[in-house]
Amino acid sequence: MRRVRYEVGGGPEVLFVEEAPVPEPGPGELLVRAEAVGVTLPAVRKVRESAEPVPLGGEVAGTVAAVGAGVAGFAEGDRVTGLCFSHAYAELALIHEAMASAVPDGTTGVDAVALVRSGLVARGAYEAGRPRPGEAVLVTAAASAVGTLALQYAKAGGASRVVAAVGSADKAEFVRALGADEVVLYGDGSWGDPVDVVVDGVGGDVLGPAVRALAPGGRLVAFSSGGGAVDAYELLVRSASVIGFQLAAIARGRPELYARWRDELWELHRCGTLRPHVFAEIPLAEAARAHEIIESRRNLGKVVLVP
């Protein structure tokens, strides 16, 4: 089978395609013949920043080709999607049964990878901010795969005002169509009237203005792999707080909540409340182009590799 990996850190150009043996599913694992593979910002950052090469993980959707010992919920021929933590950029990938979700009839693999992980991260990060109906919510990286769904969660959750923060003015029309009432740019001197919740998927230099955008008692939820520092004095004068969110902690520590969120996600998609947006479908062999799009922040929604 073909898979994509790298041997030295760097930009998209270090990725290459190789022939590799088909992996064997271990206990509790599914071997999935991929229809689509989601590209995430954390994976792109790993290639750029990791000291040693690591297998690239990501969302995978496709058909179960084989099952490992002890698998009870899926069988060969089922269509599934889920997180693959090792060698997701491949024609066949391993997904643990606990991380897999059945793909409903009529849903493409591309739509499945655009919806599930990004939707679960958006749901978890939004709820971590303890939003109440009538509060104002600001979402950074609002044109990203997670950001587009977080905007929709905020709108459906009864936010009085939904603000989208983006890196360039050409994304404004796109995020307004998703429900944003206002659009701000990262470089703006002010992000407008204060908000009660900030859902931040950027980190780094964006954390400063994101904290300053909070109203008294506001909450900033940080889920980005970009890291960054927060000025404690800015929190003090606002009586504000910062909350970290990681989806893996929910999947491993609270599997029943993870499963419930996943089921609710499909229902919200079925009834039209959540609409994933796919920016580009790119052949697996051109994974470097997918990483370049993500690094340059040109994408409006999800970037997907198609084996």
N, C-alpha and C positions, 0 to 999 in steps of 0.2 A: 504494500500500500504506500501511498505518498503521504508525507507529513512535512510540516514546516518547523524549523528550529534555527538556533544560532549558536555559535561557539565563542564569540567575543561580544562584549557589550558595545552598544553604539546606536546609530540611527536605524531607520527602516532598511537601509542597504545591507545590513549584516544578516538579514533573514535569508534562508535558502531552503529549497525543496530537496528532500532525499527519499530514497526507497527504504522502508523499514518493515520489519516483521509485524504481522497482525498480532496485537496483544491478546492474551488469554484472560477471560474474566475470572477474577478470584471470588471468594465467598461474598455474596451480597452484591456483586457487580453485574452490570449489563454491558455487553459489547454492542455499540450502536453504530450502524452504517450512516454516516452523517449526510443530511440534506442541506444543513446550514450550520455555520459556526459564528457566534457573535464575537466581535472584537471589542475589548474594553480598554479604557484608559489605564487601569492598573497593569494590564498585560503590556501595553505599549511602554509604560514607565519602567517595567522590569527589564525590558530589552535595553533601554537607555541607561539605567542606573545600577543594575545588579552587578556585584563584584564578580560573581560566577554565573555562568549560564544556567537557567532553570527551565524546566518544561513549561510551555505556555498553556495556561488554563483558559477556560471560557465557557460560554453557553453552547450546547450542542443540541440539535434536534435531528431526528432521523428514525430509522427502523431498527428494532432490536434484532441483531444477528445471532446472538448467543447469550446465555445466562449462566452465571456462576452458581455454585452450591448455595442452597438456602434461600434463593430468590423465590418469593411467593406471589408477589403482586404483578409481575409482568412475565410475558412469554415471547418466544421468538415470533417475529412478525408484527408485534405491537409498535405503534408510533409513539415516541416519547421525546421529551425535552428535559434538560437538566444541566447542572453544573458539572464540568469535568475539570478536575484540579491538576491534571498532568497530561500533556500532549493532546490538547483539544484541537489544535490546528492539524487535523488529519482526516483521512477518508474513513477511518474507523477509530472510535474513541471509547474509553471506559467511563461509565457513570455509576456511582453507587446508587442502589435502589432507593435509599432514603432521600436522595437528591433529585429523583426523577419524577416527572409528572406526565400523565397520559395526555397526548395532543388530541383535542376533540376533532371529530370529523369535520371536514371543510376548512380546517385551519392549515395553512402552509407551514413548512418548517421555518421559512424566513420570518413569518409573523410570530411564530412561537418563540424564537430566540430573541426577537425584538421586544417581546412582552414579558416573559417570565422573570428572568433575573432582574432586569431593569425595573419591572413593576414591583417586585418584592423589595428591592432596595428603596425605591421611591416610597412605597407604603410604610416600611419600617422607619425610614428617616423622618418622614412627615409625622408619624404618630409619636416618635420619640420626643418631638417638640411639644407634646401635650396641647395641641391646638383646640381651641374652643370655638363653637360657631359664633360668627360676628367678629373674630379677630382678623388682623391683616397678616398676610404671609408673603415672604419674599423668597424666591428660588434662584440661586446662582447656577451657572452652567445650564440655563433654562432651555437651551436649544439642543442639549445632549439627549441621549437615549433615556437616562434616568430623569433628567430635568423636565422633559416633555411630559412624562407620566406624573411627576410630582406636581406640576402645574394643574394637571387634570384632577388629581386627588384633592388639592387645595380647593379647587372650584366646586367639586362635588361635595366636599366636606363643610361647605357653608361659610367659607372665608368672606369677609366683607370686602376685601381688596386683595387682589393677587398681583404681585409685582415680579416681573421677570428681569433678572440681571444677566446681560450677555456681553460678549467681547466686542461686538461690532454692530453698527446701525443696520446693516443689511439683514440682520436676523429678527428685526423688530416685527415685521409683518407676520412672519412665521409664528412667533410665540404669541402674538395677539390672537391669531386664529385658534390657538389652543386654549384661550380663556384668560390670558394675561390682561389685566385692566391698565397696567402701566408697564413701561419698559425703561430700564436704566442701563447705562454703560459702566463698566468697571472704572473707567477713568473719569467719570463725572465727579464734580466737586461735592455734590450732594446726591443722595439716593432718594430724595423726596421726604414725605412725611414718614415718621417712624413706624415700624412694623412690630408685631408681637412675636413672630416666629421667622427665623431665617433657616432655610434648608440649604446647606452649603456643600457643593460638590467640587469646589475648586481648591480651597486652602491657600497657603502661601500668602502672597501680597493682598489677596482679596479679603482675608480675615479681618484686617483693620477696618475698612469701610463697612464690612458686614456687621461687625459689633457696633459700630457707631450708628448703624441704621436701626438698632433695637430701641423700642420704647421701654420705659421703666417696667421692670419685671419680665422683660423679653427673654426668649430662649433661642440660642443658636445651636443647630444640630450639625456637627461636622462628621461627614461620612467619606470625605475624599482621602485618597492615598497620598495627596500632595503635601500633607503635614502643614507646618507653619506655627507661628507663635501668636498668642493672644495677650493683649495688654490688660493685666489684672485691674489696673485703675479704671479703665473704661468699663469693665464689668461692675466695679464697685459703685461708680457714680450712677449707674443705671439699675442697680440691684438686679443685674442680668446674670444669666448662667450659660455655660457651654456644655453640651451633651454630645458624647461620642456614640456613633452607631456603626455596627459591623454586622452584615447579614450572616456571615459564617457563625457568629456567636449564637444567633437565633437558631440556625439550622442544627448546630451541634448540641446546644444546651436546652432548647425548647422545641423539639421536633413537632410536638402537637400544634404549637402556634404556627410554625413554619407551614405545616400541612394545611391548616385552616386558612391562612393568608393566601396560599397557592390556589385553593379551591375558590375562594372569594374573587381572586384575580380573574380566573376564567369566566366567572359569572358576570363580573363587571365588563369584561370584554364582550361577552355574548350580548349583553343588553346595550352596548354602545357607549357606556360611560368612559371606558378607557380605550384609546386608539393609539396603538404603537405606530411610530413613523420610521420608515426605512429610507435612509439617505442613499445607500449604494449597496448593490450586490456585486461582489468582486470574486473572480475565480481564486481558488485556494492558492494556485501557483503565484498569484500576484499579491500575496499577503503584505509585501512591503508597501504597495500602493495604499492598502487599507490603513496601515500604521501611519503613513505620511499624512493621510486625510485627518486622522485623529489628532496627530501632533500639531498640525496647522490649525486645528479647531474650525475646519471648514464645514464639518458635518452638521446637518439639521436632522437630528434623530440618529437612528442606529446604522452602523456599518457592519455588513454581514459578508462572511466568506462562504462561497458555494463550491464544495468539492466537485 
